[in-house]
Amino acid sequence: MGWTWRYDSDVTAPDLASPEFPSQADAESWVGETWRELLDAGVGSVTLLEDGESVYGPMDLRPAP
């Protein structure tokens, strides 16, 4: 199954489905590049999953005040 992100929000748009990544580093790089788009789409936080099991999170996507 690999590495994926779970979006902690009510967003269910198919175009916002998390891709699957071969490594944790790839998943973290992707969310680092797309967090603004996710936030704009209504995703408030994300949780990293490996093979469906939580690794860490939720991680807030909103910038610190």
N, C-alpha and C positions, 0 to 999 in steps of 0.2 A: 504494500500500500504506500509506503514512503512517508514523506514529510508534507504536511498540509497546515493551513491556518483555519481555525474556526473563528468566524466573525461573531462577536458578542453584540448583537443588535437584532432588529426585526427585519433587516434587509434580506430579501429572498430572490432578488433579480438574478437570473441565470448568468448574466454576463459578469456578475461579481463572485462567482464560484472560485474558490481557491484552486490554483493549479497544484499539481503534485510535483514535488521536488525530490531529486535523488539524494540530497544531503541537507543537513541542518544549515550549513553555510549558504547554500543556494536559496533556501527558504527565507533566511534572515536578510539576505541581500535583496530579494524581491520585495519583501515588505518595507525595507528601507527606501526603496525606489518608488513604491506605490502608496505609501501611507496617506499622503495628502488626498489622492483620489478616493481612497477608501473612506476617509473622514468626510469628504464632500458628499459621498453617497450615503452617509448616515451610519457608518460603522464607527462605534466609539472605542472599541478595544478588540484585541485579537488574542487568541491562545494558540500556541504552537503544538501540533500533534505529530507523533511518530506512530505510524500504523494504528491510528485512531485513539491512541493513549496520550493524555496531556503531558507535555514536557515542561512547559512553563506558561504563565499567563494567569489571568488576563493582563495584557499589556495595553495601557491607555495610549491612544493615538493622538490625543489632544496635546498641544504644546504646553509646557509648564508655564504658569503665570509669571 
